Amino acid sequence: MLVNGQWSADWHPVQATDSKGGFVRQQSGFRNWITPDGSPGPTGEGGFKAERDRYHLFVALICPWASRTLIARALRRLEFISMSVVEPALSAQGWRFGADAGPERDGAAYLHEIYTRAAPHYTGRATVPVLWDKRRRTIVNNESADILRMFNAGFGDLADPAIDLYPAPLQAEIDALNERMYARLNNGVYRAGFATTQVAYEEACADVFAMLDELEARLSAGPFLFGAGLTGSDVRLFVTLIRFDAAYHGLFKCNLRRLADYPNLSRHVAAMLDVPGVRGTVSIDHIKRGYYSIRALNPTGIVPLGPAPDASWRLSEA
C-alpha cells in the first residue's frame, strides 16, 4: 500500500484483520460525485459536472467491483467516459498498466501513481475502479457503489434512460438487499478467501452459502432479483456469480457447492449476459489469470485449466 505517497512493500491482499482473524476491507478514500449541474453529491465536494469526454475510468477485468462500473457504463450508454484496463496479474506494486492502457495514464507504470498524482501524500491501497477527472487532473471517486449509482443518475440527460438501475419505488428494498448481499456474498467470498483463522473462514463460508441459498429461492420467481426488471442489485450479484466457479470455489475455498449446482442462479447469469453490453465486460481469462496471480494464496502462480464456463453462457476462456 501507499504510505505518505510512497509504496511501502510488496503487494499483499490482507492489510487488516479483526479480532477473529477475519479480513477487513479498506474504506475508499475518494468520495466526490459527478452530478448533472456540478453540485455536491451525498459525500465529498462539488465541482464535478456531468460532461462528455471529461471523465476516465481505470478498471481491471478481474475485479468484480470494477466490473460493476463497466456494466453500468454500458447499460447507460456512457461510452464517452474513456477507459483503461490494467493487466490481470497483480505485481509486487499492485495493478500494473500494459502497453495498450492508453494515454490517460500519462506515462504511469502502476495504478498507485495515479493515486499520488491526485494526492501526493496519499496513504492507503491503490484499488480499482478509479474515476478520474481529466480536466482537474484528480480522482473523483474510487468507491464502486458510488460510481454505480453515479452512472445511473449523475449524468442526467447524457445517459440513456432505457434502464434505471435504482428505480424510486424499489430503492428501500434495493438498499436492504444490497447491504445483506454485500456483507454475506460480495465481500463474503473475500472474507473466506483471505481469512487468517479457521473460525473466521468457517463463519464467512457459511454466510456465502446461506446467501446463495436465499438468492436461489428468490430467483425462482423471475429472471432478476426484483422480477422482470434489471436493477443495480442484479449487477452486484452477477459480478460475484460470474467469478464463482472460476476463482472463489477453488482459490477462496468456497467449495461447499458450485454455482453450477444452483439452477436459478445459473439462469440469472445467463439472463444478465443476454442484456446488451454486459457480455463485453467479462473476461474469464483475466479473471483466472488475475486471481491465481495472488501469491499469498497461490505461490506457484499456476493457473488451472478449468472449469470451463457454462455452455449456455456462450463465453470463451480466452
N, C-alpha and C positions, 0 to 999 in steps of 0.2 A: 504494500500500500504506500501511498504518499504520506510523508510526514514533513510538514512545513515546506511543501513543494519539492521535496527530494524523495526519489524512490528508495525505500528502506531496505528491502530484502527480496529474495526470490518469491514469486507469487505463490500463495497458498490459499486454498478455498475457505479455511476457517480462520477468522480473525478474532472471534469472541465466542464464549460458551456461557451457559447458565450454570446454576449450582448443581444440576444433574449431569452436566457434560453435554447438554444439548446445543445445537447450532443456533447462533443468534445472528440475524441478518442486519447489516449496517443500514441506517436510515439514509435516504437520499439527501444530498447536500444542496441541490439547486432546485428551487420550487417556485419559480416565476411562471406566469401563464400568458399565452397568446390569447387575446380577446379581439372581437371584431373592431372595437374602437381604441384599443390600446390601454384601456383602463385596467386597474389591478384585478387579478383573479382572487380565488379563495386564499392563496398564500403568496408570499413574495411581493415584488414591486411591479408597478405598471411600466408602460413604455414599449410593450411588445405587441404592436398592432398586426392584425392579420393582413398579410400582403403576399402577392405572388412572388416567387423567386427570391424571397428574403431568408428563408429558413432551410436548415440542412439537418439530416438525421444520420447519426453514426450508429450502426447496428451490427449484431452478429447473428448469423442464421442458426447457430447452435442454440441461442439463448431464447427461452420462452418469453421473458419479459420484453426483449426487443421485438420478438415476433408479434406480440400484441399490437405494437405500434405500427408495424408493417401492414398488418391486416386492416387496421383502422384507416391507414393512409390509402390503401387500395379500395376499400369499400366506400369511402367518402370522396374518392377521385381527387386526391390531393397530391398527384404526381408532380406538381410544381414544387413540392418540397423535395429538394435533391437528396441524394443518399449515398453513403459509403458503407461498404461491408468489410469488416475486419476478417483476418484469417481465422479459420475454425480452431486451429490448435492454439492452446494457451502457452505463451512463452514464459520465461523467467521474469519478464516485465509485464506480464498480463497480455491484454489484447494488442495484437500487432497488425499494422497495415501492410497489405501486399502492394505490388507494383500497380495494380489496377484500382486502387482505392479512390482515385480521383483527386482533383486539385484542391478540394476543400480542406484536406488535411494539411496543406501548405508546408509540405516537407516533413511533417511529423512521422516518426517511425512507429510510435506507440500511442495508444489512446490516452495514456496518462499525460502526454504532452499537451493534448487538447485541454485537459483539466487545468494544468498550470498556466496555460495562456489565458484562461478565464479568471483564475485565482492563483497568482504566483506562489502563495504560501498555503495552498490547499492541503488539508490533512484528511485522509480517508481513502477508500478504494475507488479505482477508476473503472466504473461499471458502464455497461450499455443497458438501455439506449441513452443516447445523448442528443438532445435537441439544441441546435446551435443557431445563433443569430449571426448571419453573415455581415450584416450592416454594423452592428455594435461589437462584433468580434467577441462574443461571450456565450456562455451556456445559458439557455433559457431554463431548462428543466432536465433532470436525469431520473425522474420517477415515472416508471412505465404506466402506473394507474392514472397519474395526472395527464400524461401525454395521450393516452387512450381517450380520456374524457375531453381533452382539448381538441383532438382531431375530430371528435364528434360534434362539438358545439362552438369551438373557439374561432373558426374561420367563417362563420356566418354564411353569406350568400356565395362565397367562393367554393364551398363544399357542395357535393351532390346530395340533395335532400332525400333521395330514394330510400336510404336506410338510416334509421335513427337507432343508435345503439343504446340510448338511455331515454326511452320514452317516458314522459311525465307520469302517466298513470301507474307505471311499474317501478318507479325509482326507489321507493322504500323497500319493496320486495327484492329488487336487484341488489341494493346495498346490503341487505341482510344476508342474502345468499353469497354474495362476493366475499363478505367477511368470514363466513364459515368455510367457504371453499378455499380461500387463501391459506388460512391457518392449518387446515387439515390435509389439503391436497396440493395446491400450487406450491406452497412453501413446505408442506409436509414431506414431500419426496426429498427435499434438501435436508430437512431435519433428520430424516432416516439416513440418507447417504453420508452426511457429514457429522453424524453423532459420534461422540468420543467415548461413550459408555454404553453398556448393554441396555440399561434401563431407559436411557434416552432414545436409543434406536427402537426398542420394542414399543414404547409409547407412540413414537412418530409413525411407525409402520402400521400400528393398529388404527391410528387416525386416518391414514391414507386409504386403507381398505374399507373402513366404515363409511368414509365419504364416497368412495367409488360405489359401494353397495347402495347407498342412498340415492345417488345420481342415476344409477342403473334403473332403479324403481321409478324415479321421477320421469325418466325419458320414455317409459312405456306409453305415456300419453301423447307423445308427439316427437317430431324430429329435433326440436330445440327446447331449451330449458323452460321457456315461458310460452310453449305452444308452437304455433306456426311461424311466429316472427322471431328473427335472429336478434339478439341483444349482445351487449358487451360481456355478459356472463358467459355466453357461448364462446366468445373469443378467448376468454380467460380459461375456460375448460379445455377447449381444443388444443391450445399450445402445450398443455401438460399431457394430454392424451396422445398426441402425435409422437411424443418422445418416450412414451411409457415403455413399450416393449423393446425399443431400440437402445435405451440407456438406463432408465430408472429400475426396470425389472432386474437387470443383471448387475450393473455397476453400483447402483444405490441400494441394492439388497431389498427392493420392494417386490419380493418374489413369491408372495402367497398365492397370487393369481396373476395371469397376464391380461392385458387389455383384450386380447382375442377371446378370453373367457367371458366377456361381457357383451352380449349381442347388441343391446341398446346403445351402449357407449360406442361400440364399433360403428353402428349406423350413424351416430352423431358425427363421428369423424368423417365418414363418407359424405354426409349431408353438407358439412362445412366445406369440404374440398370441392363440392359441386357449386358453391357460391362463387360467382365470377371474381377473380382477383386473389382468392385465398391460396389456391394451389401454387402459385408462383412465389409464395413466401416460404415454402417448405423445401428444405434440402436434407434428406436423410443422410447423405454423405457428410455434410457439415455437422449434423447432429452427432453422428457416431464418431467422426474424427475429433470433434471438439471435446465431447465428454470423456472419451478414452485417452485424451491427452493430459488429463488431470493426474499428475504424478503421485499425489498423495493417495489416490485410490487405485491407480494402475501404473506401478513403477516401470513396467517394461514398455509401456506405450503401445502394446499390441491392440489393434482394432479388430473386434470379432467379425466374422463373415456374415453372421445372421443377427437377428432374424430378418427374413425378407418381409417387406411391407405387405399388409393385407392386399390381396389381388384386386379387391373391389375398389381400393383407393386409387389405383392406376398411377402409382408413384414408382419411379425408378430409384435405385440406391445411389446412383451417380448424379 
